[in-house]
Amino acid sequence: MIRTPLRPLARILSARAKGENPDAIERENIRLRGEMNRDKARSRAEGRLLVMALLFLGAFVTVGTRMGSLAASEPYEPQLASSGTEILAQRADIVDREGRVLATNLVTHALYAQPQMMVDPVGAAERLVEIFPDLDRDRLVKDFTGGRKFLWIKKKISPEQMQAVHDIGDPGLLFGPREMRLYPNGAIASHILGGASFGREGVDSAEILGVAGVEKAFDGWLRDPGNEGAPLSLSLDLTVQAAMEEVLAGGMRLMDAKGATAILMEVGSGEIVAMASLPDFDPNDRPAPLTKGDASDSPLFNRAVQGVYELGSTFKIFAVAQALELGLVNPDTMIATKSPM
C-alpha cells in the first residue's frame, strides 16, 4: 500500500509562498481527518444498532403474536401427530348378525375450566351447581380458587346444558368437542354390550374405554385404528333379543320374581342368538356397582353367566339323551315313577 505523506513538499512550498503556516494547515487537516473517521465509525455503529433493534422488534412481534393466539385459543387434549395415510381413531361400532347397530359414537361437548381466566369463580361455581345438581359447590370453589390451571367439570353435556353454561358468561368456562358412546336400543342387550366410559383424567381421558361385557372383552379391537372403522359383528339377533326380553319381563311380573334369565342358542353352531337377564339397565346411563349387600340385587348382575343354580330337573335331559343314544329306551318307553328308581 502506498502512503500519502502527511506533509508533501509541494504543499509546504506552496503554503510558504502564500505566507501561510504549513504546520497549522497540517494540524487542521489531521483534525478534519479525525472527525471524518469518527463520523464513519459512528455511522457504522448506528447501522449495527439499527439492525439489532429491528431483529429485537421482529422477535418481540413474533413472540407477542404467538402468546396472543395461545391466549385467545381454547386448550385441547394432546393428539398423536401422524404422517402419511390418515388412520381412523374412532371406536368401532357394534352390530348384530344382520348389521343393525347396537353401539355407536356420538359427537358431543365436554365442559372444562381454566380457573386463571375466570372472572367470578365463586359465582360461576354456584351457577354450575344449579345446572348440574350432582356437582359439589364447595369442591368447585376450592378447585377454582386453588391455583389449578385446568380441570374437567363434565365430560359430556346436552345442548341445553351447554347453552345454560354459556349464559353464565365467564371466560374461564370452556367447551371442547368429544365423542360419547351411544346405545340406540336402550336397555336391550345391555348385559351383553356391558358399557363404556371415558378414561381416567390424564393420558386416557379423551378415549372411550370398555368397562364391561363385549365393550370390555373386545376393547383392544374396538379401539384399534387399523380396523379402519369396520364394525364388530355379534351372533346376536336384535329382533329375537327384544322379543325374548319382552316375554321374559312378562313372566317375571306374572310370577312376581326377583329376577329372570333366558338364553337362546343356535343348536348347530352353538352361537348365542339371544341372552337376557332381568332386571337390566340402560348402558347410556350405566348405574354404579353396589358397594354393600347382595350382588344379585344390582341390575348389573348378569344372571345368565354370574348366577349359580342347582341342576335339578335340568339334568334329566342329559340322562335321557344318553339312554336314547345307548338304545336303552325310545321316545315311546314308559317309565314307572311311583316308587324310587
HELIX and SHEET records of a PDB file:
HELIX    1   1 LEU A    9  ALA A   17  1                                   9    
HELIX    2   2 PRO A   22  ALA A   72  1                                  51    
HELIX    3   3 PRO A  115  MET A  117  5                                   3    
HELIX    4   4 PRO A  121  ILE A  131  1                                  11    
HELIX    5   5 ARG A  137  THR A  145  1                                   9    
HELIX    6   6 PRO A  159  ILE A  168  1                                  10    
HELIX    7   7 SER A  190  LEU A  193  1                                   4    
HELIX    8   8 GLY A  213  ALA A  217  1                                   5    
HELIX    9   9 ASP A  219  ARG A  223  1                                   5    
HELIX   10  10 PRO A  225  ASN A  227  5                                   3    
HELIX   11  11 LEU A  238  LEU A  254  1                                  17    
HELIX   12  12 PRO A  283  ASP A  285  5                                   3    
HELIX   13  13 ALA A  295  ASP A  297  5                                   3    
HELIX   14  14 GLY A  312  PHE A  315  5                                   4    
HELIX   15  15 LYS A  316  GLU A  325  1                                  10    
SHEET    1   A 4 LEU A 151  ILE A 157  0                                        
SHEET    2   A 4 VAL A 101  ALA A 113 -1                                        
SHEET    3   A 4 ILE A  94  VAL A  95 -1                                        
SHEET    4   A 4 LEU A 232  SER A 233  1                                        
SHEET    1   B 3 LEU A 151  ILE A 157  0                                        
SHEET    2   B 3 VAL A 101  ALA A 113 -1                                        
SHEET    3   B 3 LEU A 173  LEU A 182 -1                                        
SHEET    1   C 2 GLY A 195  PHE A 198  0                                        
SHEET    2   C 2 ILE A 208  ALA A 212 -1                                        
SHEET    1   D 2 ALA A 260  MET A 265  0                                        
SHEET    2   D 2 ILE A 272  LEU A 278 -1                                        
END                                                                             
